């Protein structure tokens, strides 16, 4: 038995499906892998943002601080 597909607690032998069913399975597998890669890239990007925020704090200095009365909040 080669590749299997599980759906609603049942397992299917993909090699025994029609050729079209096997192609759909392959596309599904690629799509699943791409989604997992994107999830990993998203997690890595989030970690990089957090690290850069932490690093940025080491460069902050009082002489660069804008007084509250001069600060314009961002417009949504």
N, C-alpha and C positions, 0 to 999 in steps of 0.2 A: 504494500500500500504506500503510495506516494503522499501527495498533498491531501489534506482533509479540510473540510469546512464544517464548522459547528453552528447550528441554529436551533434555538429553542430546545436545548438539552439533547439534541440528536446530532450525530456525527456522520458526515457524508464523504465518500471517497471521490475526490474531484476527477480522478482518471476515468471514473465510470459515468460521468456526466457527458452531455453532448459537447461537441467541439465548441459551440457558442457558449455553453455554460462554463467550459474550461477557460475560454478567453475572458469572460466576465470575471471569473475568479482571479485571473492574473491581474486584470486591471484593478480589481478591489485590493489585491495584495500590494500593488504599487501605490495606490492611493493611501492605504493604511500606513505604509512605510513613510511616504512623504509627510503625512499628518504628524507622525511621530518625530520626524526630523524637524519639522517646523516647531513642534512643541519644545524640543530640545533647544533649538535656536532662540526661541522666545525666552526660555528659562535662562540661557546664557546671557542674552541681552539684558534681562532684568538684573542679573547679578553684576554685570558690567556697570549698569546705571548706578546701582547702590554703591559699588566700589568707587566710582568716579565722584559721587556726592560726598563720600567720606574723604577722599583725597582732596577734593575742592575745599573742604573745610580747613585744611591745613594752610591754605593760601589766603584765607580771608583775613583782612586787617581793618582796624577801626578807621583808618584814613580813607578807605574805600566805601565805608558805610554811608548810605543815603539817609538823611534825617526823615522822620515820618512825614513831615509836612511837604516834603518834596517828592514823596513816593506816590506814583499813580498806579493803582491796582490794575491788573490786566482786564480788558473788556471781554466779556464772554460773547 
